[in-house]
Amino acid sequence: MLNFKKKSIFTRRQSVREDAQPEQEPQSDILAVWGSPGSGKTVTAVKIAKHIADRKKNVVLLLCDMTAPMLPCVCPPSDLESEHSLGSILAATHVTEALIKHNLVTLKKNSHLTILGMRKGENEYTYPPYEQLQAQELMDGLRKIAPCVVVDCGSYIANDILSAVALMEADSVLRLANADLKSVSYLSSQLSLLRDSKWDADKQYKVASNVKPQQAGEQIGQALGSVAFTLTHSQELEEQYLAGNLLADLSLKDSRLFRREVEKIAKEVFGC
């Protein structure tokens, strides 16, 4: 369990060994998608990764949630070409590039997208506990494997080492929130955990998520402040999530604004 009072996780690269070589320039871009519970983190992360893959650019989607594994929400099991577990990687003494590649979940219909996540029925106790070192080595390894990495972070970073490391190591962060007081309260409590770490506010994009027609721009502004992107509610998208088919195309009219905003995010962060 994370000793949070000592802030053992919220200092960037504190577990790096003394004999470690100097850092090299990042070989890829990492986007961390984070936010309040129910804000649409997984939906957004999957759709951004799919957009990149549809443009023939290799992308890894990392699903950090170990309490409720999200892989079953992404696509039907029949769409998977291989099925491995993120837990097998983090259980290793050291995480190598070869180990990551071996455990990537590949898809039958999209060769440019690979996924890392916990399998259905697994939880954080299925595998031995991991430390910050394994999480750091995983992020470093992913940079070498694909030019684009999208991380679906868990909401509660105090007890989620992988999500915390991803947030600190990412090149860009989408901070999702619904336009309601619960989301505002959540972010107020969680952001303070990062205040004393090397948390780069300039790499964050505020995102208003699941915005419904009756939520005017003025209401969003009052709740969240200025936002970089606005992801509108889509009934089609909600149905895909409930059916576990988030890799399906969005074709209906009510998804048009959501699609456009995903395109803007991908272009801003990854240039594609």
N, C-alpha and C positions, 0 to 999 in steps of 0.2 A: 504494500500500500504506500502511496506517495506521502512522504512527510512534508506536508504542505506548509507548515509553519516555518520550516527552514528554507522554503522556496527552492527545493532541490531540483525542480524541473524547469523553473521559469528563469533560467539563465542560459543563454544560447551556448551550445557546445561545451558545457562544463564537464561532460564525461569523456571528452576527447583525450586520448592517451598522450603522455608527455612526449613520446617519440613520434607523434603523428607528423606527417609531412605538411608543409604549408599548403593552405587552401588553393585550389585551382579555380579558374573561372567556371561558373556553372555551365554545364553542357546542355541544359534544357531549362525550360520555364516551368515552375510549379505554381499552381493556383490552388489555394485552400478555400473551400466553401464552408463557412461557419455561420452560426446564428442561433436564435432562440428555438426552443423545441417547437416542432410543428410549423416552422417557417418555410419548409420546402427545400432544405439543403440537398437531400438526395436527388430529388427531382431535378433541381437546377444543375447539380454536378453531372448527372447522367446526360442531360440534354446538351450541355456544353461539350462533354466528351464525344457524344455522338456527332455533333455538328463538325467537330474537328476531324473525326474519323471519316465522315462522309466526304470530306475534301481531300481524302487520300493522304492524310498526315498521321503518323503513328502517335497514339496517345495511350497512356495507362490511367485507368480509373481506380483509385485506392479508396476502399470503403472502410472507415475506421471503426464503425460501431460494432462492439462485441457483445453488447447486451441484447440487441435485436438485429441480428445479421441482415443486411439489406440486399444481399445478392439475390434472394428469391423475389424481391420487388423489381429487379432490373429486367429480367427476362425469364421465360419458361426454361426449365431444365433441359428440354429438348433442343434448345438453341445453343447449348454449350458444347464445344468440341472437346474440352478437357475441363475437369473440375478439381481444383486444389484449394488449399486453405491458407489464408494469411497467418493463421496460428502456427503453421509448420515453419514459417520463416522466422517469426519472432521468438520461437522456442529454441532457436540455434544459439550457440555460444557467441558466434559472430555471423553476421548477415553478409553474404557474398553476392556478387552480381550473378554468378551461376545458380545459386540457391533461389534467388528471386525469379530468374527466368524459368527455372524448373517448375515453380509454383504459380506462374501466371495462368489465369483462367482465359482460355481462348474461345472464340465464337465461330460458329459455322458460317454465319452470313456477313461477317465484317472482319476482315483480316487486319485492319488498321487499329482496332480497339482490343485491348486486353484489360482484364480486371483482377484486382486483388481484394479479397474480402473473406469473412468467415462464412462457412457453409450453414445451411439450414440445420437447426438442432444444436449447433455449437454455441458456446458462450465463453466468457473470459476465464472460466475455470477448466475448460476442456484441455488446455495446454499449460505447461509450466509458466510462471510469471516471467515477464520480460522487464528489462530496464531501459533507461534512456539511451544507452549505448546501442542496443538493437534497433530502436526507433530511428536514431540518427543514421546508423549504417544503412537502414532501409531507404531513407530519403536520399542519401548520397548515391546509393545504387540505382535508384529509379532515374536519377538525373543522367546516368550513363546509358540507360536502356532505351529511353524514348525522348524525343524533343519536347513533348508536351505531357505533363502530369497534372491530373485533376484529383484533388483530395476532398472527399466527403467527410468532414470532421464531425465528431460528436459534439453535443452541446455543452456537456459538463466537463470542462477541461481540467478541473482540479484533480480528478481521478482517472484521467485518460491521457496517459503519457504520449501515445502516438499522435493524438490530435494536437496536444500542446506543442510537441516538437514540429509538427507540420505547420502550425500557425507561425511559429518563430522562424522557420527555415524557408517558408514559401516566398516566392518573388512578389506575389500579389495575393490579396485576401478579399474575398467577397463577404461582407458582413450583412447577413440577411435578417430582416425583422418584419413582422407583421405590424400594421399601423394600429397597434393597440397598446394599452398601458402595461399588459403583462410582458410583452416583448421589450418594452422600454425598461421595465424593472429588471428583467433578466440581464440585459446587456449592461446595465449600471452595476449589477453585482459581479458579473463575470469579468468585465474589462479591468476592474481594479486588481484582479489577480495578475495581470500582465504589466501593471504600471511600473514596477521596479525592474522589469527585465528589459532585454534589448528588443523592445516591441516598436517596430517602425510604423508610426501612424500614417506615413505618406504612402504606404503600399496598400492601404485599405480602401475599399470601395463600399460605401453604404448602399444597400439595396433594399428597396421596399418590395416585399414579396406577397404574392397571393392577393393583390389589390383588387377589390371588387368595384363595380361601377359606382356604387353609392359612396365610395370613399374618395372624396374630392382631393385635389392636390393640396388645398389648404390644410385639410385634416392630416394628411401624411406629413406635411411640413411641421405641423405642431407636435406630432408624436415623435418623429424621427430626425427632424432637422433636414438639411439639404441632402438629397440622395443622388447618386450617380446613375443608377438604373432602377427602373420600375418594372417588376414582373407581374403582369396582370393575371387574374384568376382565369382558368380555362377548365370548363367541364370535361372536355376531351382529355386533357392532361390528368385530371383527377381520376377519370375512369381507367386510364392506362396504369396509373399508380395502383389502384385497387385491384386491377387484373394482373399485376406483376408483369407488365409489358412496356416498360419505359423506353425500350429501344425502338419501338414502333414510330413511324412518322406521324407528325402532327399535320393534319390536312384540313380540318374544319375551320370555319371563319372565326370562331371564338378563340382560336389559338394563334391567330395571326400576329397580334401585338406581342405575345410571349415569344414567338419565334424570332421576331425582329430584334427584341432586346437580347436574346441569347446570341444572335449574330453580332450585335454591337459589342457584347462582352468578349466574345471570342476574338474579334478583331482588335479590341483594345489590349487584351492581355497576351494573346498569342500571334496576333498579326495575320489571322486567317479567318 
